Amino acid sequence: MMPMFGYGFGSGWLWMAAHMLFWVFLIVGIVLLVNKITTKEDKSSAFRILDEKLASGEITEAEYKHKRKILKGS
């Protein structure tokens, strides 16, 4: 009598490993996507604040360019 799982091919563990990897990649992908979205919003708000400070005269154009370069690098 042959075992029911794997139907004699012995590949039941392979499907289980593939299923586990699928969920791991899915969860990691969701985490990375959320991280990218929230980081992008943080940078855009930093640029917006920097633009407002330049417009109100709180910082000079040289300071603006310097800080914008720093933000782009991070």
VOTIFI-875553 format. One record per atom (N, C-alpha, C): x, y, z; residue number from 1; residue in one letter. Coordinates in nm, 4 decimals, always signed. Layout:
+----------+----------+----------+------+------+
|       c1 |       c2 |       c3 | resi | resn |
+----------+----------+----------+------+------+
|        X |        Y |        Z |  NUM |    a |
...
+----------+----------+----------+------+------+
END
This chain:
+----------+----------+----------+------+------+
|       c1 |       c2 |       c3 | resi | resn |
+----------+----------+----------+------+------+
|  +0.0827 |  -0.1176 |  +0.0000 |    1 |    m |
|  +0.0000 |  +0.0000 |  +0.0000 |    1 |    m |
|  +0.0878 |  +0.1249 |  +0.0000 |    1 |    m |
|  +0.0570 |  +0.2229 |  -0.0834 |    2 |    m |
|  +0.1358 |  +0.3447 |  -0.0951 |    2 |    m |
|  +0.0769 |  +0.4529 |  -0.0052 |    2 |    m |
|  +0.1629 |  +0.5417 |  +0.0478 |    3 |    p |
|  +0.1107 |  +0.6508 |  +0.1299 |    3 |    p |
|  +0.0270 |  +0.7464 |  +0.0446 |    3 |    p |
|  -0.0717 |  +0.8109 |  +0.1069 |    4 |    m |
|  -0.1636 |  +0.8987 |  +0.0347 |    4 |    m |
|  -0.0993 |  +1.0327 |  -0.0039 |    4 |    m |
|  -0.0217 |  +1.0903 |  +0.0860 |    5 |    f |
|  +0.0362 |  +1.2203 |  +0.0546 |    5 |    f |
|  +0.1576 |  +1.2020 |  -0.0344 |    5 |    f |
|  +0.1729 |  +1.2888 |  -0.1336 |    6 |    g |
|  +0.2846 |  +1.2806 |  -0.2263 |    6 |    g |
|  +0.2623 |  +1.1783 |  -0.3362 |    6 |    g |
|  +0.1635 |  +1.0928 |  -0.3197 |    7 |    y |
|  +0.1264 |  +0.9913 |  -0.4178 |    7 |    y |
|  +0.2473 |  +0.9114 |  -0.4649 |    7 |    y |
|  +0.3374 |  +0.8843 |  -0.3718 |    8 |    g |
|  +0.4511 |  +0.8001 |  -0.4016 |    8 |    g |
|  +0.5690 |  +0.8721 |  -0.4655 |    8 |    g |
|  +0.5548 |  +1.0007 |  -0.4967 |    9 |    f |
|  +0.6644 |  +1.0733 |  -0.5595 |    9 |    f |
|  +0.7583 |  +1.1353 |  -0.4576 |    9 |    f |
|  +0.7168 |  +1.1480 |  -0.3335 |   10 |    g |
|  +0.8015 |  +1.2045 |  -0.2294 |   10 |    g |
|  +0.8203 |  +1.3547 |  -0.2418 |   10 |    g |
|  +0.7293 |  +1.4240 |  -0.3090 |   11 |    s |
|  +0.7460 |  +1.5672 |  -0.3300 |   11 |    s |
|  +0.6526 |  +1.6506 |  -0.2431 |   11 |    s |
|  +0.5905 |  +1.5914 |  -0.1448 |   12 |    g |
|  +0.5013 |  +1.6662 |  -0.0569 |   12 |    g |
|  +0.5747 |  +1.7757 |  +0.0179 |   12 |    g |
|  +0.6962 |  +1.7491 |  +0.0605 |   13 |    w |
|  +0.7762 |  +1.8498 |  +0.1318 |   13 |    w |
|  +0.8112 |  +1.9655 |  +0.0398 |   13 |    w |
|  +0.8285 |  +1.9383 |  -0.0909 |   14 |    l |
|  +0.8623 |  +2.0439 |  -0.1854 |   14 |    l |
|  +0.7478 |  +2.1443 |  -0.1988 |   14 |    l |
|  +0.6254 |  +2.0952 |  -0.2068 |   15 |    w |
|  +0.5096 |  +2.1840 |  -0.2167 |   15 |    w |
|  +0.4913 |  +2.2630 |  -0.0883 |   15 |    w |
|  +0.5181 |  +2.1998 |  +0.0256 |   16 |    m |
|  +0.5060 |  +2.2700 |  +0.1529 |   16 |    m |
|  +0.6110 |  +2.3817 |  +0.1618 |   16 |    m |
|  +0.7329 |  +2.3553 |  +0.1187 |   17 |    a |
|  +0.8389 |  +2.4565 |  +0.1206 |   17 |    a |
|  +0.8055 |  +2.5700 |  +0.0242 |   17 |    a |
|  +0.7531 |  +2.5375 |  -0.0934 |   18 |    a |
|  +0.7157 |  +2.6404 |  -0.1902 |   18 |    a |
|  +0.6028 |  +2.7282 |  -0.1352 |   18 |    a |
|  +0.5088 |  +2.6682 |  -0.0680 |   19 |    h |
|  +0.3978 |  +2.7433 |  -0.0076 |   19 |    h |
|  +0.4490 |  +2.8359 |  +0.1018 |   19 |    h |
|  +0.5401 |  +2.7876 |  +0.1837 |   20 |    m |
|  +0.5977 |  +2.8710 |  +0.2895 |   20 |    m |
|  +0.6772 |  +2.9872 |  +0.2301 |   20 |    m |
|  +0.7555 |  +2.9599 |  +0.1259 |   21 |    l |
|  +0.8326 |  +3.0664 |  +0.0606 |   21 |    l |
|  +0.7416 |  +3.1710 |  -0.0019 |   21 |    l |
|  +0.6309 |  +3.1277 |  -0.0596 |   22 |    f |
|  +0.5354 |  +3.2217 |  -0.1165 |   22 |    f |
|  +0.4876 |  +3.3196 |  -0.0103 |   22 |    f |
|  +0.4497 |  +3.2692 |  +0.1073 |   23 |    w |
|  +0.4004 |  +3.3574 |  +0.2130 |   23 |    w |
|  +0.5096 |  +3.4476 |  +0.2683 |   23 |    w |
|  +0.6302 |  +3.3965 |  +0.2793 |   24 |    v |
|  +0.7423 |  +3.4783 |  +0.3266 |   24 |    v |
|  +0.7669 |  +3.5931 |  +0.2297 |   24 |    v |
|  +0.7736 |  +3.5625 |  +0.1000 |   25 |    f |
|  +0.7963 |  +3.6678 |  +0.0002 |   25 |    f |
|  +0.6814 |  +3.7672 |  -0.0043 |   25 |    f |
|  +0.5590 |  +3.7188 |  +0.0113 |   26 |    l |
|  +0.4437 |  +3.8081 |  +0.0112 |   26 |    l |
|  +0.4490 |  +3.9047 |  +0.1290 |   26 |    l |
|  +0.4780 |  +3.8543 |  +0.2467 |   27 |    i |
|  +0.4838 |  +3.9393 |  +0.3658 |   27 |    i |
|  +0.5993 |  +4.0386 |  +0.3556 |   27 |    i |
|  +0.7156 |  +3.9922 |  +0.3123 |   28 |    v |
|  +0.8309 |  +4.0821 |  +0.2970 |   28 |    v |
|  +0.8004 |  +4.1892 |  +0.1927 |   28 |    v |
|  +0.7359 |  +4.1518 |  +0.0839 |   29 |    g |
|  +0.6996 |  +4.2480 |  -0.0193 |   29 |    g |
|  +0.6043 |  +4.3542 |  +0.0318 |   29 |    g |
|  +0.5065 |  +4.3135 |  +0.1104 |   30 |    i |
|  +0.4118 |  +4.4099 |  +0.1670 |   30 |    i |
|  +0.4831 |  +4.5050 |  +0.2619 |   30 |    i |
|  +0.5709 |  +4.4532 |  +0.3455 |   31 |    v |
|  +0.6454 |  +4.5374 |  +0.4388 |   31 |    v |
|  +0.7319 |  +4.6380 |  +0.3636 |   31 |    v |
|  +0.8022 |  +4.5932 |  +0.2591 |   32 |    l |
|  +0.8862 |  +4.6842 |  +0.1813 |   32 |    l |
|  +0.8031 |  +4.7894 |  +0.1094 |   32 |    l |
|  +0.6869 |  +4.7510 |  +0.0587 |   33 |    l |
|  +0.5997 |  +4.8459 |  -0.0092 |   33 |    l |
|  +0.5490 |  +4.9531 |  +0.0862 |   33 |    l |
|  +0.5058 |  +4.9116 |  +0.2041 |   34 |    v |
|  +0.4585 |  +5.0078 |  +0.3039 |   34 |    v |
|  +0.5719 |  +5.1002 |  +0.3457 |   34 |    v |
|  +0.6900 |  +5.0455 |  +0.3635 |   35 |    n |
|  +0.8062 |  +5.1261 |  +0.4014 |   35 |    n |
|  +0.8381 |  +5.2290 |  +0.2931 |   35 |    n |
|  +0.8325 |  +5.1884 |  +0.1675 |   36 |    k |
|  +0.8627 |  +5.2807 |  +0.0575 |   36 |    k |
|  +0.7586 |  +5.3915 |  +0.0491 |   36 |    k |
|  +0.6329 |  +5.3573 |  +0.0672 |   37 |    i |
|  +0.5259 |  +5.4569 |  +0.0602 |   37 |    i |
|  +0.5385 |  +5.5579 |  +0.1736 |   37 |    i |
|  +0.5623 |  +5.5113 |  +0.2942 |   38 |    t |
|  +0.5711 |  +5.6034 |  +0.4076 |   38 |    t |
|  +0.6974 |  +5.6871 |  +0.4011 |   38 |    t |
|  +0.8071 |  +5.6320 |  +0.3521 |   39 |    t |
|  +0.9309 |  +5.7084 |  +0.3392 |   39 |    t |
|  +0.9146 |  +5.8171 |  +0.2343 |   39 |    t |
|  +0.8465 |  +5.7859 |  +0.1257 |   40 |    k |
|  +0.8252 |  +5.8838 |  +0.0203 |   40 |    k |
|  +0.7435 |  +6.0016 |  +0.0728 |   40 |    k |
|  +0.6423 |  +5.9743 |  +0.1522 |   41 |    e |
|  +0.5607 |  +6.0812 |  +0.2096 |   41 |    e |
|  +0.6432 |  +6.1681 |  +0.3043 |   41 |    e |
|  +0.7306 |  +6.1058 |  +0.3805 |   42 |    d |
|  +0.8154 |  +6.1823 |  +0.4721 |   42 |    d |
|  +0.9065 |  +6.2768 |  +0.3959 |   42 |    d |
|  +0.9651 |  +6.2289 |  +0.2865 |   43 |    k |
|  +1.0540 |  +6.3141 |  +0.2076 |   43 |    k |
|  +0.9770 |  +6.4265 |  +0.1411 |   43 |    k |
|  +0.8595 |  +6.3959 |  +0.0878 |   44 |    s |
|  +0.7839 |  +6.5002 |  +0.0191 |   44 |    s |
|  +0.7396 |  +6.6076 |  +0.1177 |   44 |    s |
|  +0.7068 |  +6.5680 |  +0.2403 |   45 |    s |
|  +0.6679 |  +6.6689 |  +0.3388 |   45 |    s |
|  +0.7901 |  +6.7518 |  +0.3808 |   45 |    s |
|  +0.9078 |  +6.6907 |  +0.3838 |   46 |    a |
|  +1.0294 |  +6.7655 |  +0.4169 |   46 |    a |
|  +1.0594 |  +6.8688 |  +0.3081 |   46 |    a |
|  +1.0415 |  +6.8289 |  +0.1828 |   47 |    f |
|  +1.0619 |  +6.9231 |  +0.0728 |   47 |    f |
|  +0.9590 |  +7.0357 |  +0.0776 |   47 |    f |
|  +0.8364 |  +7.0018 |  +0.1114 |   48 |    r |
|  +0.7314 |  +7.1023 |  +0.1200 |   48 |    r |
|  +0.7626 |  +7.2042 |  +0.2291 |   48 |    r |
|  +0.8069 |  +7.1565 |  +0.3438 |   49 |    i |
|  +0.8432 |  +7.2466 |  +0.4541 |   49 |    i |
|  +0.9605 |  +7.3351 |  +0.4133 |   49 |    i |
|  +1.0570 |  +7.2759 |  +0.3449 |   50 |    l |
|  +1.1726 |  +7.3523 |  +0.2985 |   50 |    l |
|  +1.1294 |  +7.4613 |  +0.1994 |   50 |    l |
|  +1.0383 |  +7.4265 |  +0.1086 |   51 |    d |
|  +0.9859 |  +7.5254 |  +0.0130 |   51 |    d |
|  +0.9148 |  +7.6398 |  +0.0856 |   51 |    d |
|  +0.8376 |  +7.6046 |  +0.1880 |   52 |    e |
|  +0.7657 |  +7.7078 |  +0.2641 |   52 |    e |
|  +0.8622 |  +7.8005 |  +0.3376 |   52 |    e |
|  +0.9697 |  +7.7448 |  +0.3924 |   53 |    k |
|  +1.0680 |  +7.8278 |  +0.4631 |   53 |    k |
|  +1.1375 |  +7.9241 |  +0.3672 |   53 |    k |
|  +1.1670 |  +7.8789 |  +0.2463 |   54 |    l |
|  +1.2273 |  +7.9677 |  +0.1470 |   54 |    l |
|  +1.1285 |  +8.0779 |  +0.1076 |   54 |    l |
|  +1.0044 |  +8.0399 |  +0.0861 |   55 |    a |
|  +0.9032 |  +8.1375 |  +0.0438 |   55 |    a |
|  +0.8779 |  +8.2426 |  +0.1508 |   55 |    a |
|  +0.8846 |  +8.2020 |  +0.2779 |   56 |    s |
|  +0.8582 |  +8.2986 |  +0.3856 |   56 |    s |
|  +0.9822 |  +8.3803 |  +0.4214 |   56 |    s |
|  +1.0975 |  +8.3426 |  +0.3665 |   57 |    g |
|  +1.2195 |  +8.4173 |  +0.3928 |   57 |    g |
|  +1.2959 |  +8.3708 |  +0.5153 |   57 |    g |
|  +1.2591 |  +8.2584 |  +0.5710 |   58 |    e |
|  +1.3291 |  +8.2059 |  +0.6897 |   58 |    e |
|  +1.4707 |  +8.1597 |  +0.6558 |   58 |    e |
|  +1.4903 |  +8.1115 |  +0.5315 |   59 |    i |
|  +1.6226 |  +8.0656 |  +0.4899 |   59 |    i |
|  +1.6585 |  +8.1326 |  +0.3579 |   59 |    i |
|  +1.7882 |  +8.1389 |  +0.3312 |   60 |    t |
|  +1.8352 |  +8.1980 |  +0.2051 |   60 |    t |
|  +1.8313 |  +8.0929 |  +0.0948 |   60 |    t |
|  +1.8514 |  +8.1386 |  -0.0280 |   61 |    e |
|  +1.8505 |  +8.0461 |  -0.1404 |   61 |    e |
|  +1.9675 |  +7.9485 |  -0.1318 |   61 |    e |
|  +2.0821 |  +7.9943 |  -0.0822 |   62 |    a |
|  +2.1985 |  +7.9060 |  -0.0668 |   62 |    a |
|  +2.1697 |  +7.7964 |  +0.0365 |   62 |    a |
|  +2.1062 |  +7.8361 |  +0.1482 |   63 |    e |
|  +2.0695 |  +7.7362 |  +0.2495 |   63 |    e |
|  +1.9677 |  +7.6382 |  +0.1929 |   63 |    e |
|  +1.8744 |  +7.6900 |  +0.1151 |   64 |    y |
|  +1.7717 |  +7.6063 |  +0.0531 |   64 |    y |
|  +1.8353 |  +7.5002 |  -0.0363 |   64 |    y |
|  +1.9263 |  +7.5439 |  -0.1235 |   65 |    k |
|  +1.9919 |  +7.4503 |  -0.2155 |   65 |    k |
|  +2.0734 |  +7.3462 |  -0.1394 |   65 |    k |
|  +2.1431 |  +7.3909 |  -0.0347 |   66 |    h |
|  +2.2248 |  +7.2996 |  +0.0452 |   66 |    h |
|  +2.1374 |  +7.1946 |  +0.1150 |   66 |    h |
|  +2.0301 |  +7.2381 |  +0.1771 |   67 |    k |
|  +1.9422 |  +7.1452 |  +0.2499 |   67 |    k |
|  +1.8684 |  +7.0526 |  +0.1542 |   67 |    k |
|  +1.8312 |  +7.1031 |  +0.0371 |   68 |    r |
|  +1.7636 |  +7.0191 |  -0.0618 |   68 |    r |
|  +1.8589 |  +6.9095 |  -0.1119 |   68 |    r |
|  +1.9853 |  +6.9466 |  -0.1302 |   69 |    k |
|  +2.0857 |  +6.8475 |  -0.1736 |   69 |    k |
|  +2.1018 |  +6.7395 |  -0.0672 |   69 |    k |
|  +2.1012 |  +6.7788 |  +0.0588 |   70 |    i |
|  +2.1127 |  +6.6818 |  +0.1689 |   70 |    i |
|  +1.9929 |  +6.5877 |  +0.1702 |   70 |    i |
|  +1.8736 |  +6.6438 |  +0.1523 |   71 |    l |
|  +1.7527 |  +6.5614 |  +0.1527 |   71 |    l |
|  +1.7496 |  +6.4626 |  +0.0359 |   71 |    l |
|  +1.7963 |  +6.5047 |  -0.0794 |   72 |    k |
|  +1.7987 |  +6.4152 |  -0.1950 |   72 |    k |
|  +1.8962 |  +6.3001 |  -0.1742 |   72 |    k |
|  +2.0037 |  +6.3265 |  -0.1006 |   73 |    g |
|  +2.1026 |  +6.2235 |  -0.0752 |   73 |    g |
|  +2.0597 |  +6.1195 |  +0.0251 |   73 |    g |
|  +1.9663 |  +6.1542 |  +0.1114 |   74 |    s |
|  +1.9264 |  +6.0584 |  +0.2155 |   74 |    s |
|  +1.8132 |  +5.9694 |  +0.1711 |   74 |    s |
+----------+----------+----------+------+------+
END
